[in-house]
């Protein structure tokens, strides 16, 4: 219900020091499967279920898996980079990897799916009345905007009240941005020739993987 930081780290939570100093890059992926208690897990899975119901008909099961993993990794990479520069002075003074905050949760990937949906639901290839598509797309935009505002508000409140509750807004922003980028080369699976969709899905995956590798390389060089 309330795991400690040590427990979160044991099961694969993200930490800028562990990633960039100790070279534990697997945490960029494993962190999206680790949650800070049951409520955190239940909330993320509820969001994933609702967005997944929209996304799977548009990009298929493989597409949902790809966007989940890649946008979740993008969110964790951005969070790692920001935390490194934000907390680096503390680490230099203490030489303690625990000086960096632990990050965990699927919310970056959830925001990534939302970002992809915002692009895909704009397609005129979908065999759905335009007014219904517009309503669905507006709902996803509202979901992303409201949750981003909530996350930022909680973080600002934490700074003011020192409540100890932290929201990884950089993971949200990174996942959402990557979701938008991932969907740009895609056409929705519904209403498109399978060969065209499969080709564009491969292009999207290759493009995002390349960008993430380059960004990780940049972080390594800059942190080193």
Rosetta silent file (secondary structure, phi, psi, omega in degrees, C-alpha in Angstrom):
SEQUENCE: XXXXXXXXXXXXXXXXXXXXXXXXXXXXXXXXXXXXXXXXXXXXXXXXXXXXXXXXXXXXXXXXXXXXXXXXXXXXXXXXXXXXXXXXXXXXXXXXXXXXXXXXXXXXXXXXXXXXXXXXXXXXXXXXXXXXXXXXXXXXXXXXXXXXXXXXXXXXXXXXXXXXXXXXXXXXXXXXXXXXXXXXXXXXXXXXXXXXXXXXXXXXXXXXXXXXXXXXXXXXXXXX
SCORE:     score description
SCORE:     0.000 S_00000001
   1 L     0.000  -38.791 -178.747    0.000    0.000    0.000 S_00000001
   2 L  -138.763   75.579 -177.908    2.826    2.408    0.846 S_00000001
   3 L   -66.060  147.762  176.198    6.156    1.102   -0.475 S_00000001
   4 L   -80.252  167.202  177.612    9.353    2.730    0.723 S_00000001
   5 H   -60.776  -41.003  178.854   11.852    4.304   -1.643 S_00000001
   6 H   -61.316  -39.996  178.132   14.191    1.346   -1.105 S_00000001
   7 H   -66.321  -41.917  177.843   11.417   -1.071   -2.062 S_00000001
   8 H   -61.048  -44.047  179.325   10.605    0.926   -5.190 S_00000001
   9 H   -65.600  -36.368  179.480   14.261    0.962   -6.206 S_00000001
  10 H   -61.257  -37.009 -176.729   14.559   -2.780   -5.542 S_00000001
  11 L   -92.845    4.523  170.358   11.769   -3.492   -8.016 S_00000001
  12 L   113.000   18.011  177.187   13.124   -1.194  -10.744 S_00000001
  13 L   -62.747  158.811 -178.377   12.066    2.419  -10.128 S_00000001
  14 E   -83.257  149.539  177.325   13.872    5.147  -12.030 S_00000001
  15 L  -159.453  125.217 -173.970   16.595    7.284  -10.474 S_00000001
  16 H   -58.006  -39.681 -179.778   18.842    9.717  -12.346 S_00000001
  17 H   -66.614  -45.173  179.918   21.929    8.702  -10.380 S_00000001
  18 H   -63.497  -35.303 -179.470   21.397    4.969  -10.855 S_00000001
  19 H   -76.289  -52.845 -170.907   20.829    5.440  -14.586 S_00000001
  20 H   -86.940  -23.700  179.111   23.492    7.991  -15.477 S_00000001
  21 L   -99.270  -50.319 -177.541   26.145    7.140  -12.885 S_00000001
  22 L   -85.670   -8.536  176.777   25.651    3.426  -12.225 S_00000001
  23 L    73.749   24.796 -178.585   24.596    2.682  -15.805 S_00000001
  24 L   -89.106   69.964 -174.366   21.336    0.946  -14.845 S_00000001
  25 L   -70.169  -19.104  178.803   19.535    1.858  -18.073 S_00000001
  26 L   -61.297  -22.833  179.962   16.999   -0.934  -17.695 S_00000001
  27 H   -64.274  -23.404  177.453   15.247    1.277  -15.121 S_00000001
  28 H   -60.331  -32.801  179.059   14.047    3.496  -17.961 S_00000001
  29 H   -94.175  -46.327 -174.033   11.739    0.617  -18.933 S_00000001
  30 H   -64.377  -29.170 -176.478   11.139   -1.202  -15.641 S_00000001
  31 H   -60.935  -27.816 -178.026   10.010    1.974  -13.850 S_00000001
  32 H   -76.128   -6.628  176.825    6.802    2.085  -15.897 S_00000001
  33 H  -107.984    5.942  179.423    5.769   -1.260  -14.361 S_00000001
  34 L  -111.596  135.650 -177.807    6.432   -0.193  -10.756 S_00000001
  35 L  -129.608  153.061 -176.562    3.819    1.765   -8.795 S_00000001
  36 L   -90.288   68.332  177.876    3.745    3.663   -5.529 S_00000001
  37 L    98.469  169.277 -174.752    0.986    1.659   -3.872 S_00000001
  38 H   -65.592  -41.656 -178.767   -2.338    0.155   -4.911 S_00000001
  39 H   -61.634  -42.030  177.733   -4.157    3.467   -5.495 S_00000001
  40 H   -60.942  -45.831  178.941   -1.433    4.625   -7.888 S_00000001
  41 H   -62.646  -48.983 -176.852   -1.620    1.325   -9.775 S_00000001
  42 H   -61.673  -41.018  179.736   -5.437    1.299   -9.902 S_00000001
  43 H   -64.040  -46.298  179.841   -5.630    4.895  -11.181 S_00000001
  44 H   -65.402  -39.390 -179.139   -3.118    4.306  -13.951 S_00000001
  45 H   -69.717  -32.846  175.579   -4.732    1.022  -15.006 S_00000001
  46 H   -64.845  -43.896  177.557   -8.163    2.650  -15.147 S_00000001
  47 H   -64.586  -42.645 -179.603   -6.786    5.360  -17.454 S_00000001
  48 H   -63.202  -40.487  179.466   -4.911    2.776  -19.531 S_00000001
  49 H   -61.120  -48.192 -177.153   -8.065    0.669  -19.911 S_00000001
  50 H   -67.392  -43.673  178.689  -10.168    3.583  -21.160 S_00000001
  51 H   -71.145  -34.812  179.092   -7.549    4.944  -23.558 S_00000001
  52 H   -64.423  -33.491  177.107   -6.630    1.441  -24.708 S_00000001
  53 H   -61.481  -31.989  176.549  -10.227    0.786  -25.750 S_00000001
  54 H   -81.544  -39.010 -171.413   -9.871    3.697  -28.164 S_00000001
  55 H   -76.823  -38.157 -172.534   -6.302    3.004  -29.258 S_00000001
  56 H   -61.958  -41.808  176.214   -6.379   -0.729  -30.008 S_00000001
  57 H   -64.330  -24.356 -176.364   -8.852   -0.551  -32.922 S_00000001
  58 H   -86.075  -35.426 -175.283   -6.769    2.266  -34.425 S_00000001
  59 H  -129.052    1.832  176.852   -3.250    0.835  -34.122 S_00000001
  60 H    77.854  169.990 -178.147   -3.707   -2.799  -33.088 S_00000001
  61 H   -64.011  -42.353  179.456   -2.312   -4.676  -30.102 S_00000001
  62 H   -64.289  -40.012  178.938    1.291   -4.412  -31.319 S_00000001
  63 H   -63.709  -41.899  178.329    0.868   -0.702  -31.888 S_00000001
  64 H   -63.564  -43.712  178.493   -0.521   -0.169  -28.372 S_00000001
  65 H   -61.100  -43.957 -179.221    2.360   -2.160  -26.881 S_00000001
  66 H   -63.482  -46.454 -178.171    4.887   -0.174  -28.930 S_00000001
  67 H   -68.457  -33.775  177.633    3.464    3.216  -28.017 S_00000001
  68 H   -62.818  -52.970 -176.540    3.195    2.192  -24.350 S_00000001
  69 H   -65.283  -46.742 -173.480    6.826    1.067  -24.081 S_00000001
  70 H   -71.888  -41.346  179.348    8.351    3.834  -26.199 S_00000001
  71 H   -73.735  -33.733  174.575    6.403    6.758  -24.758 S_00000001
  72 H   -62.980  -41.323  177.119    6.860    5.434  -21.226 S_00000001
  73 H   -65.714  -38.756  178.613   10.598    5.237  -21.880 S_00000001
  74 H   -62.383  -43.486  178.280   10.574    8.746  -23.351 S_00000001
  75 H   -61.990  -43.139  179.850    8.874   10.099  -20.244 S_00000001
  76 H   -68.468  -35.137  176.994   11.364    8.387  -17.953 S_00000001
  77 H   -64.805  -45.389  179.208   14.298    9.604  -20.043 S_00000001
  78 H   -64.261  -42.105  177.758   13.115   13.207  -19.877 S_00000001
  79 H   -61.038  -41.831  178.591   12.479   12.855  -16.141 S_00000001
  80 H   -61.040  -46.086 -179.303   15.962   11.393  -15.678 S_00000001
  81 H   -63.748  -45.822 -179.369   17.573   14.245  -17.565 S_00000001
  82 H   -65.069  -42.972  179.321   15.650   16.974  -15.740 S_00000001
  83 H   -64.689  -34.571  178.273   16.275   15.373  -12.339 S_00000001
  84 H   -61.625  -48.251 -177.586   19.978   15.079  -13.096 S_00000001
  85 H   -73.712  -29.811 -178.007   20.319   18.794  -13.795 S_00000001
  86 H   -76.195  -41.498 -173.570   17.933   19.801  -10.990 S_00000001
  87 H  -104.450    2.448 -171.990   19.434   17.647   -8.232 S_00000001
  88 H   -58.423  -38.529 -178.516   22.992   17.309   -9.497 S_00000001
  89 H   -62.235  -35.648  177.551   24.461   19.779   -6.989 S_00000001
  90 H   -64.760  -40.897 -179.365   23.072   17.682   -4.132 S_00000001
  91 H   -67.664  -40.250 -179.913   24.693   14.551   -5.546 S_00000001
  92 H   -60.375  -38.237 -178.409   28.033   16.298   -6.070 S_00000001
  93 H   -75.576  -33.751 -173.780   28.019   17.383   -2.444 S_00000001
  94 H  -104.797  -17.344 -174.184   26.894   14.077   -0.954 S_00000001
  95 L    51.665   39.582 -176.799   28.124   11.509   -3.523 S_00000001
  96 L  -124.750  118.790 -179.515   24.895    9.693   -2.728 S_00000001
  97 H   -63.294  -26.179 -179.943   22.709    8.285   -5.503 S_00000001
  98 H   -69.061   -8.509  176.551   19.733    8.466   -3.137 S_00000001
  99 H   -65.930  -22.606  177.865   19.919   12.267   -3.390 S_00000001
 100 L   -86.746  141.236  179.491   17.975   11.881   -6.649 S_00000001
 101 L   -70.722  149.958  175.728   14.225   11.198   -6.353 S_00000001
 102 L   -85.186  141.855  178.155   12.827    7.812   -7.372 S_00000001
 103 E  -122.815  137.280 -179.245   10.336    7.739  -10.229 S_00000001
 104 L  -154.369  153.392  175.308    7.757    5.032  -10.887 S_00000001
 105 L   125.637  160.609 -177.522    4.460    4.516  -12.648 S_00000001
 106 L   -96.106    5.982 -172.676    2.790    4.069  -16.022 S_00000001
 107 H   -64.784  -32.052  175.655    1.438    7.602  -16.284 S_00000001
 108 H   -61.225  -42.355  177.643    4.077    8.665  -18.824 S_00000001
 109 H   -68.382  -37.077  177.459    2.955    5.808  -21.084 S_00000001
 110 H   -63.056  -44.591  175.655   -0.707    6.645  -20.454 S_00000001
 111 H   -63.492  -33.543  177.949   -0.066   10.232  -21.524 S_00000001
 112 H   -63.613  -42.826  177.674    1.795    8.841  -24.535 S_00000001
 113 H   -64.296  -39.192  177.203   -1.250    6.880  -25.669 S_00000001
 114 H   -61.360  -43.343  178.185   -3.367   10.008  -25.186 S_00000001
 115 H   -61.424  -42.924  178.651   -0.960   11.994  -27.369 S_00000001
 116 H   -63.503  -40.714 -179.582   -1.080    9.370  -30.108 S_00000001
 117 H   -63.741  -38.276 -179.166   -4.883    9.312  -30.004 S_00000001
 118 H   -59.536  -37.125  177.583   -5.112   13.084  -30.402 S_00000001
 119 H   -75.983  -47.379 -174.033   -3.255   12.776  -33.717 S_00000001
 120 H   -66.861  -35.493 -178.713   -4.922    9.586  -34.960 S_00000001
 121 L   -72.713   -2.739  175.796   -8.487   10.707  -34.225 S_00000001
 122 L   -86.803  -10.687 -173.913   -7.927   13.606  -36.620 S_00000001
 123 L   -67.219  139.914  176.249   -7.691   11.198  -39.579 S_00000001
 124 L   -89.854    3.646  177.677  -10.359   11.377  -42.293 S_00000001
 125 L   -82.278  -17.468 -173.464   -9.797    7.686  -43.101 S_00000001
 126 L   -72.212  132.659 -179.439  -11.769    6.469  -40.095 S_00000001
 127 L   -80.778   55.172 -178.210  -15.220    5.040  -40.893 S_00000001
 128 L  -132.622  139.777  178.118  -16.805    7.044  -38.061 S_00000001
 129 L   -53.593  134.181 -177.387  -19.050   10.122  -38.328 S_00000001
 130 H   -53.397  -35.659 -178.559  -16.882   13.265  -38.051 S_00000001
 131 H   -67.025  -34.097  177.679  -18.952   14.652  -35.196 S_00000001
 132 H   -70.973  -40.840  176.763  -18.332   11.519  -33.121 S_00000001
 133 H   -60.553  -41.724 -179.385  -14.598   11.649  -33.858 S_00000001
 134 H   -62.525  -40.697  178.632  -14.538   15.276  -32.801 S_00000001
 135 H   -64.853  -44.288  179.637  -16.209   14.406  -29.485 S_00000001
 136 H   -62.148  -45.803 -178.558  -13.774   11.544  -28.831 S_00000001
 137 H   -63.722  -41.262  178.335  -10.766   13.679  -29.677 S_00000001
 138 H   -63.063  -38.022  179.109  -12.003   16.519  -27.479 S_00000001
 139 H   -63.097  -41.533  179.571  -12.442   14.082  -24.584 S_00000001
 140 H   -67.393  -40.281  177.725   -8.841   12.866  -24.925 S_00000001
 141 H   -62.018  -44.301  178.219   -7.549   16.448  -25.099 S_00000001
 142 H   -61.980  -41.671  179.024   -9.506   17.334  -21.952 S_00000001
 143 H   -58.175  -49.570 -178.030   -8.153   14.235  -20.202 S_00000001
 144 H   -64.523  -45.335 -176.697   -4.550   15.162  -20.995 S_00000001
 145 H   -64.934  -46.417 -178.258   -4.970   18.854  -20.163 S_00000001
 146 H   -62.610  -43.984 -177.944   -6.809   18.289  -16.873 S_00000001
 147 H   -70.808  -32.615  174.274   -4.346   15.697  -15.651 S_00000001
 148 H   -65.385  -42.620  178.981   -1.356   17.845  -16.600 S_00000001
 149 H   -64.052  -42.809  178.882   -2.868   20.765  -14.665 S_00000001
 150 H   -60.607  -45.491 -179.614   -3.589   18.510  -11.671 S_00000001
 151 H   -60.830  -45.663  179.518   -0.015   17.202  -11.700 S_00000001
 152 H   -65.340  -40.372 -179.297    1.511   20.669  -11.863 S_00000001
 153 H   -62.765  -42.178  179.067   -0.855   21.950   -9.151 S_00000001
 154 H   -64.572  -40.819  179.790    0.098   19.108   -6.791 S_00000001
 155 H   -64.867  -41.960  177.889    3.789   19.744   -7.407 S_00000001
 156 H   -64.692  -41.891  177.492    3.405   23.466   -6.731 S_00000001
 157 H   -62.820  -36.663  178.394    1.424   22.687   -3.590 S_00000001
 158 H   -64.455  -41.097  178.543    4.140   20.292   -2.467 S_00000001
 159 H   -62.861  -36.218 -177.458    6.791   22.981   -2.847 S_00000001
 160 H   -78.878  -37.747 -173.239    4.689   25.360   -0.766 S_00000001
 161 H  -104.164  -10.576 -176.953    3.536   22.923    1.913 S_00000001
 162 L    54.179   48.441 -175.807    6.386   20.368    1.873 S_00000001
 163 L   -77.337  -18.415 -178.843    3.777   17.603    1.854 S_00000001
 164 L    87.328   -3.337  179.343    6.156   14.990    0.467 S_00000001
 165 L   -93.890  117.076 -176.956    3.788   14.142   -2.410 S_00000001
 166 L  -118.393  137.626  175.574    5.577   14.467   -5.737 S_00000001
 167 L  -111.759  130.672 -178.378    4.185   14.097   -9.250 S_00000001
 168 L   -83.736   78.462 -176.816    6.643   13.340  -12.048 S_00000001
 169 H   -64.912  -29.278  178.861    5.345   15.966  -14.463 S_00000001
 170 H   -66.614  -34.061  175.189    8.363   15.590  -16.729 S_00000001
 171 H   -65.049  -37.783  177.961    7.444   11.946  -17.328 S_00000001
 172 H   -65.164  -47.791 -178.437    3.950   13.114  -18.301 S_00000001
 173 H   -64.557  -44.020 -179.835    5.262   15.791  -20.670 S_00000001
 174 H   -64.036  -43.479  179.006    7.856   13.456  -22.199 S_00000001
 175 H   -65.134  -43.829 -179.461    5.360   10.645  -22.721 S_00000001
 176 H   -62.917  -46.260 -179.781    2.716   12.937  -24.184 S_00000001
 177 H   -62.265  -41.172  179.619    5.163   14.622  -26.579 S_00000001
 178 H   -67.178  -35.258  176.850    6.513   11.268  -27.710 S_00000001
 179 H   -62.632  -42.254  175.498    2.967   10.015  -28.304 S_00000001
 180 H   -59.654  -45.532 -179.056    2.279   12.949  -30.628 S_00000001
 181 H   -65.223  -43.104 -178.861    5.536   12.262  -32.460 S_00000001
 182 H   -58.995  -39.003 -174.440    4.907    8.510  -32.669 S_00000001
 183 H   -79.791  -16.773 -175.612    1.527    9.005  -34.313 S_00000001
 184 H   -56.940  -43.688  179.915    2.670   11.496  -36.962 S_00000001
 185 L   -79.053  -10.738 -171.646    3.838    8.850  -39.505 S_00000001
 186 L   -82.624  153.654  161.952    0.903    6.555  -38.760 S_00000001
 187 L  -115.894  148.558  178.750   -2.409    6.085  -40.457 S_00000001
 188 L   -62.393  143.840  178.701   -5.174    4.437  -38.410 S_00000001
 189 L   -61.928  -39.387  176.354   -5.463    0.710  -38.989 S_00000001
 190 L   -67.497  126.278  177.161   -9.213    1.115  -39.510 S_00000001
 191 L    84.386    6.615 -179.112   -9.872    2.261  -43.055 S_00000001
 192 L  -123.866  148.997  173.372   -6.283    1.746  -44.287 S_00000001
 193 L   -60.257  138.352 -176.032   -4.641   -1.030  -46.302 S_00000001
 194 H   -59.036  -39.994 -178.591   -2.845   -3.400  -43.917 S_00000001
 195 H   -62.839  -41.291  179.054    0.452   -3.133  -45.813 S_00000001
 196 H   -64.697  -45.002  179.840    0.415    0.673  -45.591 S_00000001
 197 H   -62.236  -46.549 -178.155   -0.395    0.623  -41.881 S_00000001
 198 H   -61.892  -39.632  178.553    2.297   -1.965  -41.080 S_00000001
 199 H   -63.626  -46.340 -178.289    4.921    0.006  -43.026 S_00000001
 200 H   -68.745  -31.595  175.976    4.078    3.251  -41.258 S_00000001
 201 H   -64.472  -42.565  177.495    4.048    1.514  -37.875 S_00000001
 202 H   -62.590  -40.790  178.225    7.597    0.269  -38.514 S_00000001
 203 H   -61.377  -44.796 -179.135    8.627    3.792  -39.537 S_00000001
 204 H   -62.433  -44.822 -179.823    7.122    5.238  -36.354 S_00000001
 205 H   -63.441  -47.286 -179.000    8.847    2.674  -34.130 S_00000001
 206 H   -62.548  -40.914 -179.278   12.218    3.102  -35.854 S_00000001
 207 H   -63.043  -48.095 -177.218   11.979    6.894  -35.714 S_00000001
 208 H   -68.793  -41.074  177.610   11.139    7.029  -32.005 S_00000001
 209 H   -58.736  -44.854  179.193   13.724    4.389  -31.056 S_00000001
 210 H   -60.424  -43.589  179.997   16.384    6.378  -32.908 S_00000001
 211 H   -65.157  -41.903 -179.850   15.429    9.607  -31.160 S_00000001
 212 H   -65.757  -39.787  178.053   15.403    7.960  -27.724 S_00000001
 213 H   -63.414  -44.087  179.422   18.810    6.359  -28.297 S_00000001
 214 H   -63.711  -40.392  179.318   20.265    9.695  -29.375 S_00000001
 215 H   -66.694  -40.933  176.436   18.745   11.453  -26.360 S_00000001
 216 H   -62.932  -39.440  177.493   20.110    8.780  -24.026 S_00000001
 217 H   -63.499  -40.668  177.519   23.543    9.146  -25.634 S_00000001
 218 H   -61.217  -44.876  179.426   23.338   12.917  -25.118 S_00000001
 219 H   -62.282  -41.537 -179.665   22.487   12.463  -21.440 S_00000001
 220 H   -61.021  -46.231 -178.325   25.365   10.048  -20.967 S_00000001
 221 H   -67.695  -40.849 -177.799   27.872   12.417  -22.518 S_00000001
 222 H   -70.240  -40.735  179.295   26.554   15.466  -20.732 S_00000001
 223 H   -70.131  -31.867 -179.732   26.372   13.766  -17.359 S_00000001
 224 L   -72.962    0.000    0.000   29.808   12.274  -17.815 S_00000001
